[in-house]
Amino acid sequence: MMNRAEFDRQAEAHRALHILAVRDGEAVFRADYDEEIRRNQYSATKSFTSAAVGIAAGEGLLRLDERLTDAFADDLPPHVSENLARATVRDLLTMCLGQDSGFLMGGQRPFLRERDWVRYSLAQPFPHAPGTKFQYNNVGPYLAGVLVQRRAGCTLDKYLTPRLFEPLGITAPTWETDPLGYSFGAGGLFLCVSELLRFGELLLAGGKWNGRQLLPAEYVAEASAKQVENGAEGYGYLFWRGAHNSFRADGKYGQFAIVLPDDNAVIAVNAESREQNRLLAFLLENKALLLGGM
């Protein structure tokens, strides 16, 4: 097994900023290669949107089997294709919505002329039947987040504050918004790595925190399980599946909350890696060191 000094050298080469690990409820590893501050969690945000959907479903605000044509009846294009007509809220969560490329991606959003991103998203082609093609795409989590906000009557950060953020000790996080003021459910949530770790611990515990069930346990189990094929280990409801029976919130440049149920452990990472898959592989290859102790 690699020693700590060599691990730190390689972690910094991978441009890791912070690596934290908890096992059996105890901190077992911490490495800070920079000051811990709130950073953009990029697409790890999607997993928080998934949590909001699970809470909203538990509160009866929405159903996963709702048709998008019902959920967004006032936002549909003049012609609704057969594939769009078949799509449901569940399809928003699995990256199998039926579109052929990614929309509302990071390099696109600053240059969009459209202000109504809901109408824009639904007006894009749906060439595939929902559930048949994995296509990484910000439209699904964005629309899922908008649906929660419309049904709850507040932004995602306001909705999650009493239900998730405050119990986890996360105070007033910044969250990117669209031109109409909706929280952008596909990215742009700013957290520090310790806050991301606590989210992972909540998921490891099946949605329970300090004796309180914050997320429906059934939803956590379903969201973290393999729902669709993605050419790798599978994908759940805005969670990636991984090696060692893991699942994770996964953001650009290496923002990870890796949940390892078989080890009763969580690894949280913030990084600035341009090769985040190599960073992820490095972390999982050195799981024994990370979970073995300080």
C-alpha positions as CSV (number, residue, x, y, z in Angstrom):
1,M,0.0,0.0,0.0
2,M,1.2,3.5,-0.8
3,N,2.5,5.5,2.1
4,R,1.0,8.8,3.2
5,A,3.9,11.0,1.8
6,E,3.7,9.4,-1.6
7,F,-0.1,9.6,-1.6
8,D,0.0,13.3,-0.8
9,R,2.5,13.9,-3.6
10,Q,0.3,12.1,-6.1
11,A,-2.9,13.7,-4.8
12,E,-1.4,17.2,-5.3
13,A,-0.2,16.2,-8.7
14,H,-3.8,15.3,-9.5
15,R,-4.7,18.8,-8.2
16,A,-6.7,17.7,-5.2
17,L,-7.5,20.5,-2.8
18,H,-9.1,18.6,0.0
19,I,-9.7,14.9,0.8
20,L,-11.8,13.9,3.8
21,A,-12.9,10.4,4.8
22,V,-15.2,9.1,7.5
23,R,-15.7,5.5,8.4
24,D,-18.1,4.1,11.0
25,G,-19.0,7.7,11.9
26,E,-15.4,8.6,12.7
27,A,-13.0,10.8,10.8
28,V,-10.2,8.6,9.5
29,F,-8.4,10.8,6.9
30,R,-8.0,14.5,6.1
31,A,-5.7,16.2,3.7
32,D,-5.9,19.9,3.0
33,Y,-3.7,21.1,0.2
34,D,-5.3,24.5,0.2
35,E,-7.5,26.6,2.5
36,E,-11.0,25.2,2.9
37,I,-13.5,27.6,1.4
38,R,-16.8,27.2,-0.4
39,R,-16.3,26.2,-4.0
40,N,-18.5,25.6,-7.0
41,Q,-19.5,21.9,-6.7
42,Y,-20.5,21.9,-10.4
43,S,-22.5,18.8,-11.3
44,A,-22.4,17.4,-7.7
45,T,-25.2,19.9,-7.4
46,K,-27.4,17.5,-9.3
47,S,-27.4,15.1,-6.4
48,F,-28.8,17.8,-4.1
49,T,-31.5,18.4,-6.7
50,S,-32.2,14.7,-6.6
51,A,-32.5,15.0,-2.8
52,A,-35.0,17.9,-3.3
53,V,-37.1,15.7,-5.7
54,G,-37.1,12.9,-3.2
55,I,-38.3,15.2,-0.4
56,A,-40.9,16.8,-2.6
57,A,-42.2,13.4,-3.7
58,G,-42.4,12.4,0.0
59,E,-44.4,15.5,0.7
60,G,-46.8,14.8,-2.2
61,L,-45.7,17.7,-4.3
62,L,-44.8,15.6,-7.3
63,R,-44.7,12.1,-8.6
64,L,-41.9,10.4,-10.5
65,D,-44.4,8.9,-13.0
66,E,-45.9,12.3,-13.9
67,R,-45.7,13.1,-17.6
68,L,-43.8,16.2,-18.5
69,T,-46.7,17.3,-20.7
70,D,-48.7,17.5,-17.5
71,A,-45.9,18.9,-15.3
72,F,-45.0,21.6,-17.8
73,A,-48.3,22.0,-19.6
74,D,-47.8,25.8,-20.2
75,D,-44.3,25.5,-21.5
76,L,-44.6,23.0,-24.3
77,P,-43.6,23.7,-27.9
78,P,-46.4,24.0,-30.6
79,H,-45.7,20.5,-31.7
80,V,-45.2,17.9,-29.0
81,S,-43.4,14.8,-30.4
82,E,-44.4,11.3,-29.4
83,N,-41.1,10.9,-27.4
84,L,-41.7,14.1,-25.4
85,A,-45.3,13.1,-24.7
86,R,-44.0,9.8,-23.2
87,A,-41.3,11.4,-21.0
88,T,-41.8,11.5,-17.2
89,V,-40.2,13.2,-14.2
90,R,-38.2,10.0,-13.6
91,D,-36.6,10.4,-17.0
92,L,-35.3,13.8,-15.9
93,L,-33.3,12.1,-13.2
94,T,-31.6,9.3,-15.2
95,M,-30.0,11.1,-18.1
96,C,-32.2,9.2,-20.4
97,L,-34.6,12.0,-21.3
98,G,-34.5,11.3,-25.1
99,Q,-32.5,14.3,-26.3
100,D,-29.4,13.7,-28.5
101,S,-26.9,16.1,-26.9
102,G,-26.4,18.2,-23.8
103,F,-28.1,21.5,-23.4
104,L,-27.7,24.2,-20.8
105,M,-24.1,23.1,-20.4
106,G,-21.5,25.3,-18.7
107,G,-20.1,26.7,-21.9
108,Q,-23.5,27.4,-23.4
109,R,-25.4,29.2,-20.6
110,P,-23.5,32.5,-20.7
111,F,-24.3,32.9,-24.4
112,L,-28.0,31.9,-24.5
113,R,-30.2,34.6,-25.8
114,E,-33.3,32.8,-24.4
115,R,-34.4,33.9,-21.0
116,D,-37.0,31.2,-20.5
117,W,-34.9,28.1,-20.2
118,V,-37.9,25.8,-19.5
119,R,-39.5,26.6,-22.9
120,Y,-36.0,26.4,-24.5
121,S,-35.3,23.0,-23.0
122,L,-38.6,21.5,-24.0
123,A,-38.4,22.9,-27.6
124,Q,-35.2,20.9,-28.3
125,P,-35.6,17.7,-30.3
126,F,-36.4,14.4,-28.6
127,P,-35.2,11.9,-31.2
128,H,-35.1,9.0,-28.8
129,A,-37.7,7.3,-26.7
130,P,-37.3,8.2,-23.1
131,G,-35.3,5.6,-21.1
132,T,-33.5,4.2,-24.1
133,K,-30.4,6.3,-24.5
134,F,-28.0,7.7,-21.9
135,Q,-27.0,11.2,-22.8
136,Y,-25.4,13.4,-20.2
137,N,-27.5,16.6,-20.3
138,N,-28.3,19.5,-17.9
139,V,-31.9,19.7,-19.1
140,G,-33.2,16.9,-16.9
141,P,-31.9,18.1,-13.5
142,Y,-32.7,21.7,-14.4
143,L,-36.3,20.9,-15.2
144,A,-36.6,18.6,-12.1
145,G,-35.4,21.5,-10.0
146,V,-37.8,23.9,-11.6
147,L,-40.7,21.5,-10.9
148,V,-39.8,21.4,-7.2
149,Q,-39.6,25.1,-7.1
150,R,-42.9,25.7,-8.8
151,R,-44.7,23.2,-6.6
152,A,-43.1,24.4,-3.4
153,G,-43.3,28.1,-4.3
154,C,-39.7,29.0,-3.5
155,T,-36.2,28.5,-4.8
156,L,-34.3,25.2,-4.2
157,D,-32.0,26.8,-1.6
158,K,-35.0,28.1,0.3
159,Y,-36.8,24.8,0.0
160,L,-33.8,22.8,1.2
161,T,-32.8,25.1,4.0
162,P,-35.1,23.7,6.7
163,R,-35.3,20.2,5.2
164,L,-31.6,19.5,4.5
165,F,-29.2,22.4,4.8
166,E,-29.9,23.6,8.4
167,P,-30.0,20.0,9.9
168,L,-26.6,19.4,8.2
169,G,-25.2,22.7,9.5
170,I,-25.0,24.3,6.0
171,T,-25.8,28.0,6.3
172,A,-27.0,30.0,3.4
173,P,-25.1,28.5,0.5
174,T,-24.8,30.3,-2.8
175,W,-26.6,28.7,-5.8
176,E,-26.5,29.8,-9.4
177,T,-29.8,30.9,-10.9
178,D,-31.3,31.1,-14.4
179,P,-32.4,34.4,-15.9
180,L,-35.9,34.1,-14.4
181,G,-34.6,33.4,-10.9
182,Y,-34.9,29.7,-10.6
183,S,-32.1,27.8,-8.8
184,F,-30.1,26.0,-11.5
185,G,-30.6,22.4,-10.5
186,A,-27.8,21.0,-12.7
187,G,-24.9,23.0,-11.2
188,G,-23.7,26.1,-9.4
189,L,-24.1,25.2,-5.8
190,F,-21.2,26.4,-3.6
191,L,-20.2,24.4,-0.6
192,C,-17.0,23.6,1.3
193,V,-15.7,20.0,1.4
194,S,-16.9,19.4,5.0
195,E,-20.4,20.3,4.0
196,L,-20.2,17.9,1.0
197,L,-18.9,15.2,3.3
198,R,-22.0,15.6,5.6
199,F,-24.3,15.2,2.6
200,G,-22.5,11.9,1.8
201,E,-22.9,10.8,5.4
202,L,-26.6,11.5,5.2
203,L,-26.9,9.3,2.1
204,L,-24.8,6.6,3.7
205,A,-27.3,6.6,6.6
206,G,-30.2,6.1,4.3
207,G,-31.4,9.7,4.6
208,K,-31.3,9.9,8.4
209,W,-29.4,12.5,10.4
210,N,-29.2,12.7,14.2
211,G,-32.3,10.5,14.5
212,R,-34.4,12.5,12.0
213,Q,-35.3,11.1,8.6
214,L,-34.5,14.0,6.2
215,L,-34.8,12.0,3.0
216,P,-37.2,9.2,2.4
217,A,-35.2,6.0,2.9
218,E,-36.9,4.3,0.0
219,Y,-35.9,7.2,-2.3
220,V,-32.3,7.1,-1.2
221,A,-32.2,3.4,-2.0
222,E,-33.8,3.9,-5.4
223,A,-31.8,7.0,-6.3
224,S,-28.4,5.4,-5.4
225,A,-29.1,2.1,-7.2
226,K,-28.4,1.4,-10.9
227,Q,-31.4,2.6,-12.8
228,V,-29.9,2.7,-16.3
229,E,-26.8,1.6,-18.3
230,N,-24.3,4.3,-19.0
231,G,-21.3,2.4,-20.4
232,A,-19.7,2.2,-16.9
233,E,-21.1,1.1,-13.6
234,G,-24.5,2.5,-14.1
235,Y,-26.5,5.6,-13.2
236,G,-29.2,6.2,-10.6
237,Y,-31.2,9.4,-10.0
238,L,-28.5,12.0,-10.6
239,F,-26.0,9.8,-8.8
240,W,-23.2,7.9,-10.5
241,R,-22.5,4.3,-9.6
242,G,-18.8,3.3,-9.2
243,A,-16.4,0.6,-8.2
244,H,-16.6,-1.2,-4.8
245,N,-20.4,-0.9,-4.9
246,S,-20.1,2.8,-4.5
247,F,-22.2,5.7,-5.6
248,R,-21.4,9.4,-5.7
249,A,-22.3,12.9,-6.3
250,D,-19.8,13.9,-9.1
251,G,-18.9,17.4,-10.2
252,K,-16.5,18.8,-12.8
253,Y,-12.9,19.1,-12.0
254,G,-13.2,16.5,-9.2
255,Q,-15.9,17.5,-6.7
256,F,-16.9,14.1,-5.2
257,A,-19.0,12.7,-2.4
258,I,-18.2,9.0,-2.7
259,V,-20.4,6.8,-0.6
260,L,-19.1,3.3,0.1
261,P,-21.9,1.3,1.9
262,D,-19.8,-1.9,2.1
263,D,-17.2,0.0,4.1
264,N,-19.7,2.2,6.0
265,A,-17.6,5.1,4.7
266,V,-17.7,8.3,2.8
267,I,-14.9,10.1,0.9
268,A,-15.4,13.8,0.0
269,V,-13.1,15.7,-2.3
270,N,-12.7,19.1,-3.8
271,A,-10.2,19.5,-6.6
272,E,-9.2,21.4,-9.7
273,S,-8.3,18.4,-11.8
274,R,-8.6,18.5,-15.6
275,E,-8.5,14.7,-15.4
276,Q,-11.2,14.0,-12.9
277,N,-11.7,10.4,-13.9
278,R,-8.0,9.7,-13.2
279,L,-8.4,11.4,-9.8
280,L,-11.4,9.3,-9.0
281,A,-9.6,6.1,-10.0
282,F,-6.6,7.1,-7.9
283,L,-8.8,7.7,-4.8
284,L,-10.6,4.3,-5.2
285,E,-7.3,2.5,-5.8
286,N,-6.1,3.9,-2.5
287,K,-9.3,3.3,-0.6
288,A,-7.5,1.2,2.0
289,L,-5.2,4.1,2.9
290,L,-8.0,6.6,3.0
291,L,-10.1,4.4,5.2
292,G,-7.4,2.9,7.3
293,G,-6.6,5.8,9.6
294,M,-5.0,9.2,9.9
